[in-house]
Amino acid sequence: MGVGGSLGLGEETRGGGTISARYKLLELPLSIRAQALIGNGVAIVPTVSYDIPVNWQTDIYIGSGVSVVTGGSTPVGDKTSFVIQPGVDYAIPNSDLVVFGNAIVAFDAYRDKGGAAFAIQAGMGLQF
């Protein structure tokens, strides 16, 4: 579980916060992830990712899923859309802290204009 910031760089630049969660499947290099992007509106972004360990502390990943917008304009647009999510997780040695960063590309993310939305997120969380 973690918290951080989000910056949308699509049709309009939008800032906001993010709440993130990850459940790593132990036997497979897969994780179930979810983010809530909170700003003028709220977008819930659940994804499934393929995780690639770089070393004991670092995983890079690529995920896909959907952005479900629950009203207003968000860093990933203003309507429900398909998303791709590349990112990185870094576990700080000798602690339960994780630093994360990712991008979300939402396709056909705007009601009136269409087009893609691009958002970047970064933050810190606790692993347990």
C-alpha positions as CSV (number, residue, x, y, z in Angstrom):
1,M,0.0,0.0,0.0
2,G,1.3,3.4,-0.8
3,V,0.5,7.1,-1.4
4,G,2.0,9.6,-3.8
5,G,1.3,12.2,-6.5
6,S,0.0,12.0,-10.0
7,L,0.4,14.4,-12.9
8,G,-1.7,14.0,-16.1
9,L,-0.2,15.3,-19.3
10,G,-3.1,14.6,-21.8
11,E,-5.5,17.1,-23.3
12,E,-5.2,19.1,-20.0
13,T,-2.4,19.1,-17.4
14,R,-4.0,17.8,-14.2
15,G,-2.3,17.1,-10.8
16,G,-3.6,15.0,-8.0
17,G,-2.8,12.3,-5.5
18,T,-2.6,8.5,-5.8
19,I,-3.3,5.6,-3.5
20,S,-1.7,2.4,-4.7
21,A,-1.9,-1.3,-3.8
22,R,-0.1,-4.3,-5.1
23,Y,-0.6,-8.1,-4.5
24,K,2.3,-10.1,-5.8
25,L,1.5,-13.7,-6.9
26,L,4.1,-15.8,-5.2
27,E,4.6,-18.6,-7.8
28,L,4.3,-16.4,-10.9
29,P,6.0,-13.2,-12.1
30,L,2.6,-11.5,-12.0
31,S,1.0,-8.9,-9.8
32,I,-2.5,-7.5,-9.3
33,R,-2.3,-3.7,-8.9
34,A,-4.8,-1.0,-8.3
35,Q,-4.5,2.8,-8.1
36,A,-6.9,5.5,-7.2
37,L,-6.1,8.8,-8.9
38,I,-7.7,11.6,-7.0
39,G,-8.0,15.1,-8.3
40,N,-11.0,17.0,-9.7
41,G,-12.6,13.5,-10.2
42,V,-11.5,10.0,-9.2
43,A,-10.2,7.3,-11.5
44,I,-9.8,3.7,-10.3
45,V,-7.1,1.9,-12.3
46,P,-6.9,-1.9,-11.7
47,T,-4.2,-3.7,-13.8
48,V,-2.4,-7.1,-14.0
49,S,1.3,-6.7,-14.5
50,Y,4.2,-8.9,-15.7
51,D,7.1,-8.3,-13.3
52,I,10.7,-8.5,-14.2
53,P,13.2,-8.6,-11.3
54,V,16.3,-6.5,-11.9
55,N,17.9,-7.4,-8.5
56,W,16.8,-8.2,-5.0
57,Q,15.3,-4.8,-4.4
58,T,14.0,-3.7,-7.8
59,D,11.3,-4.9,-10.1
60,I,10.3,-3.3,-13.4
61,Y,6.9,-4.2,-14.9
62,I,4.4,-3.7,-17.7
63,G,0.7,-4.0,-17.0
64,S,-2.6,-3.6,-18.7
65,G,-6.1,-3.0,-17.4
66,V,-8.8,-0.4,-17.4
67,S,-9.3,3.1,-16.0
68,V,-12.8,3.6,-14.5
69,V,-13.5,7.3,-14.1
70,T,-16.2,8.1,-11.5
71,G,-16.8,11.7,-12.3
72,G,-15.0,14.8,-13.2
73,S,-11.7,15.1,-15.0
74,T,-8.7,13.0,-13.9
75,P,-5.1,12.7,-14.8
76,V,-6.2,9.8,-17.1
77,G,-9.1,11.5,-18.8
78,D,-12.8,11.7,-18.2
79,K,-14.1,8.3,-19.4
80,T,-13.5,4.6,-18.9
81,S,-10.7,3.4,-21.1
82,F,-8.1,0.7,-21.7
83,V,-4.7,1.4,-20.1
84,I,-1.1,0.3,-20.4
85,Q,1.0,0.8,-17.2
86,P,4.9,0.5,-17.2
87,G,6.6,1.1,-13.9
88,V,9.3,0.3,-11.3
89,D,9.2,-0.7,-7.7
90,Y,12.3,-0.4,-5.4
91,A,12.3,-1.9,-1.9
92,I,14.5,0.1,0.4
93,P,17.0,-2.4,2.0
94,N,16.5,-3.3,5.7
95,S,13.0,-1.7,5.8
96,D,9.4,-2.3,4.8
97,L,9.4,0.8,2.6
98,V,8.9,0.7,-1.2
99,V,9.4,3.6,-3.6
100,F,7.4,3.3,-6.8
101,G,7.0,5.1,-10.0
102,N,4.8,4.4,-13.1
103,A,3.1,5.8,-16.1
104,I,-0.4,5.2,-17.3
105,V,-1.4,5.6,-20.9
106,A,-5.1,5.6,-21.3
107,F,-6.5,5.1,-24.8
108,D,-9.6,7.0,-26.1
109,A,-9.7,8.7,-22.7
110,Y,-11.8,11.8,-23.4
111,R,-15.6,11.9,-24.1
112,D,-15.7,14.8,-26.5
113,K,-12.3,14.8,-28.1
114,G,-11.1,11.1,-28.0
115,G,-7.4,10.8,-27.8
116,A,-5.0,9.3,-25.3
117,A,-4.2,10.5,-21.8
118,F,-0.8,10.1,-20.2
119,A,-0.2,10.3,-16.5
120,I,2.9,9.7,-14.3
121,Q,2.8,8.7,-10.6
122,A,5.4,8.4,-7.9
123,G,5.2,7.7,-4.2
124,M,6.2,5.6,-1.3
125,G,4.5,2.6,0.4
126,L,4.7,-0.1,3.0
127,Q,5.1,-3.7,2.1
128,F,3.7,-6.3,4.4
